């Protein structure tokens, strides 16, 4: 009986030991799982902290990036657009030969969009306007008709005449409208002088032909006009 009692106690002690070992093993597994869960969070936190430095470097590099150039060799440029949609660029300094463009440039901190010149019919006319402005902006004598003993004004006047000599009557008309609209008095005077030279010494019929003026009077209207203004027929 004592033996049976001893075996029973031994079995109970063994069972208790197994139970305690199982509990310790379970506790160890829980700790391992907790450590496994915390490890990725720590790594992510460290990774985020490590990525902060390159981000600051990018910001510094962006702040040191030079501003985009406004034109060739830093020359400020503006864009003009003719009525037919042709666009041309020109230096802002040359554009200031035009009173209208000069005011637009001074009033606006930045002229980004193309300036539409509605009275400049074609890109070809715009080319002539820009050529005139660039030439006169570069010349020390901006008034082609001033009294300059050095001969600079005379040379510029010859250049102006050459600029418009080859233009047709229609091209001269377009240039006249553009110069008037942009308030470029020098160019306006050059066009008017060229037109006067073209019609000098010509009859009424010849002037109409030269300037492409359509004669729309009927014979009866013409007879009535000549009766009222007989002096106008003296040629």
Secondary structure, 3 states (H helix, E strand, C coil): CHHHHHHHHHHHHHHHHHHHHHHHHHHHHHHHHHHHHHHHHHHHHHHHHHHHHHHHHHHHHHHCCCCCCCCHHHCCEEEEECCCCCEEEEEHHHHCCCHHHHHHHHHCCCCCCCEECCCCCCHHHHHHHHHHHHHHHHCCCCCCCCCCCCCHHHHHHHHHHHHHHCCCHHHHHHHHHHHHHHCCHHHHHHHHHHHHHHHCCCCHHHHHHHCCCCCCCCHHHHHHHHHHCHHHHCC
